[in-house]
Amino acid sequence: MAKTDLPVITRSRLVSDLSKLGLVPGDTLMLHASVKAVGWIVGGPDMVIQALLDVIGPAGTLMMYIKCEEPLNEIEDWPENWQKAYMAECPPFDPNRTRAFRKWSILTEYLRTWPGAYCSNHPEARMAAVGAKAKWITSDHPLQFGYGAGSPLAKLCKIKGRILLLGPLFDSLTILHHAEHIANVPNKKTERYQWPILRDGKCEWIKFEQFDTSGGIVDWPDGDYFLRIVEEYMTQASYATGQVGAADSYLFDARDLTDFAVAWLEKHFG
């Protein structure tokens, strides 16, 4: 058996901790998770997803931002020989088969391949979901400005879904990209890129446009303003916090956080 100093966490412990945090049957949740922060999990990372589904039940829905394994919206930052190789032979995006981006969390690929999972058709703003509303949340994802109106994030807010952080992942809250897209801020920075998409069995290069999700919609002298937004939100808003396994965990209302972020962006940049 491998030696480890991580605490031993079981599925039953996770179910108990998640319930104490405030999750209830029928919840629609967007998950951000550090599996390492949770501990050494008996049965592996699958048990995090299983425990969440145990708690929210068949009427609940679990979703994650999963993107793609190779994010082509950043291709301009690659070496020239990499760019040429990808432009020549990049495999087309298939929402049901293309691997998830696992840099943020190994659970993105676990959820993508979970039985009954649905994935949205936007390669960069792609979401995966399992549960009662999974098909609706991931369907008809707009290809242009895919974090804005009609996106899975907009739908999460519409139905008063919640956001669960397993670990203090405050600078990676994807819902803030939705706030950036809908905030009334002039001269937002925009990114444009191409991505090969599988359509009717053929590869087709599609041009995409969205507000900048890498460097922010405006220049901010203190660096990443996401962390600043969340820190201020947590001093004013109601939210749940507690331990899930060994992870400091947080449960936010998606619409409330989005409304706060929109107001913050418009106040500082509008």
Short mmCIF file of the C-alpha atoms (twelve columns), coordinates in Angstrom:
data_MODEL
# 
_entry.id   MODEL 
# 
loop_
_atom_site.group_PDB 
_atom_site.id 
_atom_site.type_symbol 
_atom_site.label_atom_id 
_atom_site.label_alt_id 
_atom_site.label_comp_id 
_atom_site.label_asym_id 
_atom_site.label_seq_id 
_atom_site.Cartn_x 
_atom_site.Cartn_y 
_atom_site.Cartn_z 
_atom_site.pdbx_PDB_model_num 
ATOM 1   C CA . MET A 1   0.000   0.000  0.000   1 
ATOM 2   C CA . ALA A 2   1.312   3.432  -0.909  1 
ATOM 3   C CA . LYS A 3   2.467   5.596  1.961   1 
ATOM 4   C CA . THR A 4   0.609   8.857  2.309   1 
ATOM 5   C CA . ASP A 5   0.037   11.537 4.886   1 
ATOM 6   C CA . LEU A 6   -3.382  12.404 3.459   1 
ATOM 7   C CA . PRO A 7   -6.400  11.676 5.669   1 
ATOM 8   C CA . VAL A 8   -8.471  8.614  4.743   1 
ATOM 9   C CA . ILE A 9   -11.886 9.648  3.403   1 
ATOM 10  C CA . THR A 10  -14.775 7.276  2.674   1 
ATOM 11  C CA . ARG A 11  -17.892 7.697  0.542   1 
ATOM 12  C CA . SER A 12  -20.087 7.701  3.650   1 
ATOM 13  C CA . ARG A 13  -17.939 10.453 5.173   1 
ATOM 14  C CA . LEU A 14  -18.302 12.527 2.001   1 
ATOM 15  C CA . VAL A 15  -22.081 12.086 1.966   1 
ATOM 16  C CA . SER A 16  -22.281 13.175 5.587   1 
ATOM 17  C CA . ASP A 17  -20.014 16.198 5.078   1 
ATOM 18  C CA . LEU A 18  -21.842 17.343 1.935   1 
ATOM 19  C CA . SER A 19  -25.192 17.117 3.706   1 
ATOM 20  C CA . LYS A 20  -23.855 19.105 6.660   1 
ATOM 21  C CA . LEU A 21  -22.604 21.760 4.234   1 
ATOM 22  C CA . GLY A 22  -26.165 22.240 2.999   1 
ATOM 23  C CA . LEU A 23  -26.589 20.157 -0.148  1 
ATOM 24  C CA . VAL A 24  -30.108 18.764 -0.528  1 
ATOM 25  C CA . PRO A 25  -31.963 16.442 -2.915  1 
ATOM 26  C CA . GLY A 26  -32.846 18.193 -6.161  1 
ATOM 27  C CA . ASP A 27  -29.913 20.634 -6.070  1 
ATOM 28  C CA . THR A 28  -28.354 21.729 -9.350  1 
ATOM 29  C CA . LEU A 29  -24.647 22.138 -8.660  1 
ATOM 30  C CA . MET A 30  -21.636 23.388 -10.530 1 
ATOM 31  C CA . LEU A 31  -18.531 21.765 -9.070  1 
ATOM 32  C CA . HIS A 32  -14.968 23.037 -8.708  1 
ATOM 33  C CA . ALA A 33  -12.811 20.496 -6.898  1 
ATOM 34  C CA . SER A 34  -9.309  19.703 -5.731  1 
ATOM 35  C CA . VAL A 35  -9.324  15.960 -5.079  1 
ATOM 36  C CA . LYS A 36  -6.008  16.195 -3.249  1 
ATOM 37  C CA . ALA A 37  -7.504  18.746 -0.858  1 
ATOM 38  C CA . VAL A 38  -10.293 16.301 -0.001  1 
ATOM 39  C CA . GLY A 39  -7.860  13.580 1.098   1 
ATOM 40  C CA . TRP A 40  -7.059  9.963  0.251   1 
ATOM 41  C CA . ILE A 41  -10.420 8.697  -0.962  1 
ATOM 42  C CA . VAL A 42  -11.340 5.043  -0.559  1 
ATOM 43  C CA . GLY A 43  -12.373 3.955  -4.052  1 
ATOM 44  C CA . GLY A 44  -10.646 6.861  -5.783  1 
ATOM 45  C CA . PRO A 45  -11.903 10.164 -7.224  1 
ATOM 46  C CA . ASP A 46  -15.060 8.475  -8.562  1 
ATOM 47  C CA . MET A 47  -16.370 8.513  -5.007  1 
ATOM 48  C CA . VAL A 48  -16.495 12.316 -4.947  1 
ATOM 49  C CA . ILE A 49  -18.924 12.320 -7.861  1 
ATOM 50  C CA . GLN A 50  -20.837 9.353  -6.488  1 
ATOM 51  C CA . ALA A 51  -21.223 10.974 -3.071  1 
ATOM 52  C CA . LEU A 52  -22.500 14.183 -4.681  1 
ATOM 53  C CA . LEU A 53  -25.052 12.218 -6.714  1 
ATOM 54  C CA . ASP A 54  -26.046 10.310 -3.572  1 
ATOM 55  C CA . VAL A 55  -26.886 13.576 -1.836  1 
ATOM 56  C CA . ILE A 56  -28.619 15.483 -4.641  1 
ATOM 57  C CA . GLY A 57  -30.496 12.381 -5.765  1 
ATOM 58  C CA . PRO A 58  -32.166 11.567 -9.104  1 
ATOM 59  C CA . ALA A 59  -33.861 14.984 -9.233  1 
ATOM 60  C CA . GLY A 60  -30.521 16.774 -8.878  1 
ATOM 61  C CA . THR A 61  -27.924 17.731 -11.477 1 
ATOM 62  C CA . LEU A 62  -24.134 17.968 -11.289 1 
ATOM 63  C CA . MET A 63  -22.138 19.987 -13.830 1 
ATOM 64  C CA . MET A 64  -18.526 21.030 -14.419 1 
ATOM 65  C CA . TYR A 65  -16.633 23.274 -16.815 1 
ATOM 66  C CA . ILE A 66  -14.516 20.783 -18.763 1 
ATOM 67  C CA . LYS A 67  -13.216 22.623 -21.858 1 
ATOM 68  C CA . CYS A 68  -10.903 20.472 -24.089 1 
ATOM 69  C CA . GLU A 69  -7.581  18.785 -23.511 1 
ATOM 70  C CA . GLU A 70  -5.836  21.125 -25.980 1 
ATOM 71  C CA . PRO A 71  -7.239  24.687 -25.661 1 
ATOM 72  C CA . LEU A 72  -6.802  26.135 -29.157 1 
ATOM 73  C CA . ASN A 73  -7.934  29.603 -28.130 1 
ATOM 74  C CA . GLU A 74  -4.399  29.944 -26.726 1 
ATOM 75  C CA . ILE A 75  -2.673  28.721 -29.888 1 
ATOM 76  C CA . GLU A 76  -1.106  32.120 -30.627 1 
ATOM 77  C CA . ASP A 77  1.067   31.643 -27.530 1 
ATOM 78  C CA . TRP A 78  2.497   28.351 -28.814 1 
ATOM 79  C CA . PRO A 79  5.783   27.933 -30.717 1 
ATOM 80  C CA . GLU A 80  5.385   28.372 -34.468 1 
ATOM 81  C CA . ASN A 81  6.117   24.714 -35.257 1 
ATOM 82  C CA . TRP A 82  3.402   23.643 -32.800 1 
ATOM 83  C CA . GLN A 83  0.922   25.979 -34.454 1 
ATOM 84  C CA . LYS A 84  1.702   24.662 -37.938 1 
ATOM 85  C CA . ALA A 85  1.368   21.056 -36.826 1 
ATOM 86  C CA . TYR A 86  -1.979  21.674 -35.172 1 
ATOM 87  C CA . MET A 87  -3.400  23.685 -38.018 1 
ATOM 88  C CA . ALA A 88  -2.458  20.831 -40.365 1 
ATOM 89  C CA . GLU A 89  -3.638  17.836 -38.357 1 
ATOM 90  C CA . CYS A 90  -5.616  18.894 -35.293 1 
ATOM 91  C CA . PRO A 91  -8.390  16.326 -34.697 1 
ATOM 92  C CA . PRO A 92  -11.860 17.917 -34.886 1 
ATOM 93  C CA . PHE A 93  -13.769 18.596 -31.710 1 
ATOM 94  C CA . ASP A 94  -16.389 15.963 -30.915 1 
ATOM 95  C CA . PRO A 95  -18.452 16.933 -27.857 1 
ATOM 96  C CA . ASN A 96  -19.027 13.287 -26.940 1 
ATOM 97  C CA . ARG A 97  -15.466 12.004 -27.384 1 
ATOM 98  C CA . THR A 98  -12.921 14.815 -27.034 1 
ATOM 99  C CA . ARG A 99  -11.114 14.572 -23.706 1 
ATOM 100 C CA . ALA A 100 -11.669 17.143 -20.974 1 
ATOM 101 C CA . PHE A 101 -9.084  19.657 -19.783 1 
ATOM 102 C CA . ARG A 102 -7.718  18.119 -16.571 1 
ATOM 103 C CA . LYS A 103 -5.378  20.867 -15.410 1 
ATOM 104 C CA . TRP A 104 -7.980  22.284 -13.016 1 
ATOM 105 C CA . SER A 105 -9.306  18.980 -11.717 1 
ATOM 106 C CA . ILE A 106 -9.040  15.319 -12.618 1 
ATOM 107 C CA . LEU A 107 -12.799 15.139 -12.055 1 
ATOM 108 C CA . THR A 108 -13.546 16.916 -15.353 1 
ATOM 109 C CA . GLU A 109 -12.771 13.729 -17.286 1 
ATOM 110 C CA . TYR A 110 -14.415 11.548 -14.650 1 
ATOM 111 C CA . LEU A 111 -17.678 13.472 -15.022 1 
ATOM 112 C CA . ARG A 112 -17.449 13.595 -18.828 1 
ATOM 113 C CA . THR A 113 -17.292 9.803  -18.951 1 
ATOM 114 C CA . TRP A 114 -19.855 9.170  -16.200 1 
ATOM 115 C CA . PRO A 115 -22.811 7.001  -17.299 1 
ATOM 116 C CA . GLY A 116 -25.579 9.220  -18.641 1 
ATOM 117 C CA . ALA A 117 -23.373 12.307 -18.940 1 
ATOM 118 C CA . TYR A 118 -24.134 15.037 -21.485 1 
ATOM 119 C CA . CYS A 119 -21.595 17.495 -22.926 1 
ATOM 120 C CA . SER A 120 -22.234 20.848 -24.561 1 
ATOM 121 C CA . ASN A 121 -21.095 21.556 -28.124 1 
ATOM 122 C CA . HIS A 122 -18.769 24.514 -27.466 1 
ATOM 123 C CA . PRO A 123 -15.113 23.406 -27.500 1 
ATOM 124 C CA . GLU A 124 -13.759 26.168 -25.261 1 
ATOM 125 C CA . ALA A 125 -16.722 26.930 -22.963 1 
ATOM 126 C CA . ARG A 126 -17.745 23.255 -22.862 1 
ATOM 127 C CA . MET A 127 -19.693 21.868 -19.919 1 
ATOM 128 C CA . ALA A 128 -20.488 18.325 -18.827 1 
ATOM 129 C CA . ALA A 129 -23.471 17.418 -16.675 1 
ATOM 130 C CA . VAL A 130 -25.164 14.396 -15.130 1 
ATOM 131 C CA . GLY A 131 -28.669 14.241 -13.719 1 
ATOM 132 C CA . ALA A 132 -32.221 15.388 -14.223 1 
ATOM 133 C CA . LYS A 133 -31.433 18.685 -16.014 1 
ATOM 134 C CA . ALA A 134 -28.168 17.621 -17.648 1 
ATOM 135 C CA . LYS A 135 -29.518 17.411 -21.192 1 
ATOM 136 C CA . TRP A 136 -31.252 20.797 -20.963 1 
ATOM 137 C CA . ILE A 137 -28.275 22.555 -19.387 1 
ATOM 138 C CA . THR A 138 -25.822 21.358 -22.028 1 
ATOM 139 C CA . SER A 139 -28.054 21.648 -25.111 1 
ATOM 140 C CA . ASP A 140 -27.988 24.503 -27.655 1 
ATOM 141 C CA . HIS A 141 -24.798 26.053 -26.303 1 
ATOM 142 C CA . PRO A 142 -24.216 29.228 -28.376 1 
ATOM 143 C CA . LEU A 143 -20.942 29.038 -30.285 1 
ATOM 144 C CA . GLN A 144 -20.426 32.813 -30.229 1 
ATOM 145 C CA . PHE A 145 -19.914 34.410 -26.804 1 
ATOM 146 C CA . GLY A 146 -20.421 31.018 -25.232 1 
ATOM 147 C CA . TYR A 147 -20.331 32.260 -21.638 1 
ATOM 148 C CA . GLY A 148 -23.210 34.701 -22.130 1 
ATOM 149 C CA . ALA A 149 -26.925 34.461 -22.842 1 
ATOM 150 C CA . GLY A 150 -28.199 30.959 -23.501 1 
ATOM 151 C CA . SER A 151 -25.079 29.295 -22.111 1 
ATOM 152 C CA . PRO A 152 -25.097 26.548 -19.473 1 
ATOM 153 C CA . LEU A 153 -23.944 29.215 -16.988 1 
ATOM 154 C CA . ALA A 154 -26.947 31.386 -17.803 1 
ATOM 155 C CA . LYS A 155 -29.205 28.367 -17.314 1 
ATOM 156 C CA . LEU A 156 -27.570 27.593 -13.955 1 
ATOM 157 C CA . CYS A 157 -28.429 31.101 -12.786 1 
ATOM 158 C CA . LYS A 158 -31.948 30.905 -14.232 1 
ATOM 159 C CA . ILE A 159 -32.866 27.897 -12.116 1 
ATOM 160 C CA . LYS A 160 -31.121 29.212 -8.991  1 
ATOM 161 C CA . GLY A 161 -28.390 26.601 -9.084  1 
ATOM 162 C CA . ARG A 162 -25.482 26.602 -6.692  1 
ATOM 163 C CA . ILE A 163 -21.690 26.433 -6.944  1 
ATOM 164 C CA . LEU A 164 -19.677 24.037 -4.797  1 
ATOM 165 C CA . LEU A 165 -15.975 24.522 -4.138  1 
ATOM 166 C CA . LEU A 166 -14.050 21.607 -2.655  1 
ATOM 167 C CA . GLY A 167 -10.972 23.590 -1.731  1 
ATOM 168 C CA . PRO A 168 -10.496 27.407 -1.709  1 
ATOM 169 C CA . LEU A 169 -10.545 27.732 -5.515  1 
ATOM 170 C CA . PHE A 170 -11.734 31.340 -5.517  1 
ATOM 171 C CA . ASP A 171 -9.728  32.468 -8.542  1 
ATOM 172 C CA . SER A 172 -11.191 29.774 -10.811 1 
ATOM 173 C CA . LEU A 173 -14.923 30.439 -10.530 1 
ATOM 174 C CA . THR A 174 -16.137 30.056 -14.117 1 
ATOM 175 C CA . ILE A 175 -19.431 31.779 -13.346 1 
ATOM 176 C CA . LEU A 176 -17.488 35.063 -13.266 1 
ATOM 177 C CA . HIS A 177 -16.895 34.728 -17.026 1 
ATOM 178 C CA . HIS A 178 -20.686 34.799 -17.354 1 
ATOM 179 C CA . ALA A 179 -20.720 38.017 -15.338 1 
ATOM 180 C CA . GLU A 180 -18.054 39.467 -17.636 1 
ATOM 181 C CA . HIS A 181 -20.151 38.658 -20.680 1 
ATOM 182 C CA . ILE A 182 -23.395 40.220 -19.439 1 
ATOM 183 C CA . ALA A 183 -21.971 43.227 -17.556 1 
ATOM 184 C CA . ASN A 184 -22.503 46.606 -19.205 1 
ATOM 185 C CA . VAL A 185 -18.845 47.557 -19.587 1 
ATOM 186 C CA . PRO A 186 -17.553 49.540 -22.586 1 
ATOM 187 C CA . ASN A 187 -14.661 48.429 -24.775 1 
ATOM 188 C CA . LYS A 188 -14.396 44.889 -23.450 1 
ATOM 189 C CA . LYS A 189 -11.382 43.009 -24.733 1 
ATOM 190 C CA . THR A 190 -12.390 40.320 -27.215 1 
ATOM 191 C CA . GLU A 191 -10.618 37.141 -28.285 1 
ATOM 192 C CA . ARG A 192 -11.104 35.467 -31.652 1 
ATOM 193 C CA . TYR A 193 -9.893  32.016 -32.629 1 
ATOM 194 C CA . GLN A 194 -10.631 29.047 -34.880 1 
ATOM 195 C CA . TRP A 195 -11.424 25.475 -33.907 1 
ATOM 196 C CA . PRO A 196 -12.000 22.376 -36.056 1 
ATOM 197 C CA . ILE A 197 -15.447 20.921 -35.369 1 
ATOM 198 C CA . LEU A 198 -16.806 17.528 -36.416 1 
ATOM 199 C CA . ARG A 199 -20.001 18.111 -38.406 1 
ATOM 200 C CA . ASP A 200 -21.803 15.355 -40.295 1 
ATOM 201 C CA . GLY A 201 -18.663 13.267 -40.150 1 
ATOM 202 C CA . LYS A 202 -16.473 15.992 -41.651 1 
ATOM 203 C CA . CYS A 203 -13.969 18.439 -40.160 1 
ATOM 204 C CA . GLU A 204 -15.014 22.072 -40.445 1 
ATOM 205 C CA . TRP A 205 -12.992 25.021 -39.113 1 
ATOM 206 C CA . ILE A 206 -15.280 27.426 -37.218 1 
ATOM 207 C CA . LYS A 207 -14.441 31.003 -36.208 1 
ATOM 208 C CA . PHE A 208 -15.274 31.878 -32.599 1 
ATOM 209 C CA . GLU A 209 -15.572 35.169 -30.768 1 
ATOM 210 C CA . GLN A 210 -15.964 35.861 -27.061 1 
ATOM 211 C CA . PHE A 211 -14.949 38.354 -24.420 1 
ATOM 212 C CA . ASP A 212 -11.441 37.658 -23.187 1 
ATOM 213 C CA . THR A 213 -11.456 34.792 -20.673 1 
ATOM 214 C CA . SER A 214 -7.675  34.635 -20.329 1 
ATOM 215 C CA . GLY A 215 -6.525  38.172 -19.606 1 
ATOM 216 C CA . GLY A 216 -9.812  39.698 -18.489 1 
ATOM 217 C CA . ILE A 217 -12.234 42.030 -20.257 1 
ATOM 218 C CA . VAL A 218 -10.218 45.078 -19.131 1 
ATOM 219 C CA . ASP A 219 -6.739  45.716 -17.815 1 
ATOM 220 C CA . TRP A 220 -6.617  45.622 -14.005 1 
ATOM 221 C CA . PRO A 221 -3.546  47.037 -12.238 1 
ATOM 222 C CA . ASP A 222 -3.661  44.523 -9.379  1 
ATOM 223 C CA . GLY A 223 -3.671  41.472 -11.653 1 
ATOM 224 C CA . ASP A 224 -6.580  39.027 -11.598 1 
ATOM 225 C CA . TYR A 225 -9.738  40.798 -10.433 1 
ATOM 226 C CA . PHE A 226 -11.651 37.512 -9.971  1 
ATOM 227 C CA . LEU A 227 -10.103 36.978 -6.549  1 
ATOM 228 C CA . ARG A 228 -10.921 40.556 -5.542  1 
ATOM 229 C CA . ILE A 229 -14.574 40.079 -6.544  1 
ATOM 230 C CA . VAL A 230 -14.927 36.854 -4.556  1 
ATOM 231 C CA . GLU A 231 -13.183 38.274 -1.492  1 
ATOM 232 C CA . GLU A 232 -15.546 41.257 -1.421  1 
ATOM 233 C CA . TYR A 233 -18.549 39.026 -2.075  1 
ATOM 234 C CA . MET A 234 -17.673 36.834 0.893   1 
ATOM 235 C CA . THR A 235 -17.616 39.814 3.238   1 
ATOM 236 C CA . GLN A 236 -21.181 40.764 2.291   1 
ATOM 237 C CA . ALA A 237 -23.096 37.683 1.139   1 
ATOM 238 C CA . SER A 238 -24.642 34.643 2.791   1 
ATOM 239 C CA . TYR A 239 -23.017 31.357 1.872   1 
ATOM 240 C CA . ALA A 240 -22.223 28.012 3.476   1 
ATOM 241 C CA . THR A 241 -18.765 26.865 4.459   1 
ATOM 242 C CA . GLY A 242 -17.406 23.741 6.126   1 
ATOM 243 C CA . GLN A 243 -15.185 20.704 5.720   1 
ATOM 244 C CA . VAL A 244 -15.776 18.068 3.051   1 
ATOM 245 C CA . GLY A 245 -13.245 15.420 3.843   1 
ATOM 246 C CA . ALA A 246 -10.164 17.490 4.588   1 
ATOM 247 C CA . ALA A 247 -11.064 20.257 2.119   1 
ATOM 248 C CA . ASP A 248 -12.205 23.704 3.157   1 
ATOM 249 C CA . SER A 249 -15.412 23.901 1.128   1 
ATOM 250 C CA . TYR A 250 -17.856 26.606 0.081   1 
ATOM 251 C CA . LEU A 251 -21.386 26.662 -1.306  1 
ATOM 252 C CA . PHE A 252 -22.481 29.773 -3.213  1 
ATOM 253 C CA . ASP A 253 -25.730 30.791 -4.891  1 
ATOM 254 C CA . ALA A 254 -24.849 31.108 -8.595  1 
ATOM 255 C CA . ARG A 255 -27.269 33.931 -9.415  1 
ATOM 256 C CA . ASP A 256 -26.405 35.923 -6.300  1 
ATOM 257 C CA . LEU A 257 -22.669 35.711 -7.000  1 
ATOM 258 C CA . THR A 258 -23.228 36.627 -10.655 1 
ATOM 259 C CA . ASP A 259 -25.375 39.646 -9.781  1 
ATOM 260 C CA . PHE A 260 -22.725 40.830 -7.327  1 
ATOM 261 C CA . ALA A 261 -19.957 40.361 -9.903  1 
ATOM 262 C CA . VAL A 262 -21.905 42.222 -12.603 1 
ATOM 263 C CA . ALA A 263 -22.484 45.148 -10.237 1 
ATOM 264 C CA . TRP A 264 -18.798 45.115 -9.237  1 
ATOM 265 C CA . LEU A 265 -17.604 45.106 -12.864 1 
ATOM 266 C CA . GLU A 266 -19.959 47.903 -13.841 1 
ATOM 267 C CA . LYS A 267 -18.940 49.967 -10.827 1 
ATOM 268 C CA . HIS A 268 -15.220 49.649 -11.523 1 
ATOM 269 C CA . PHE A 269 -15.184 49.496 -15.315 1 
ATOM 270 C CA . GLY A 270 -18.554 50.782 -16.528 1 
# 
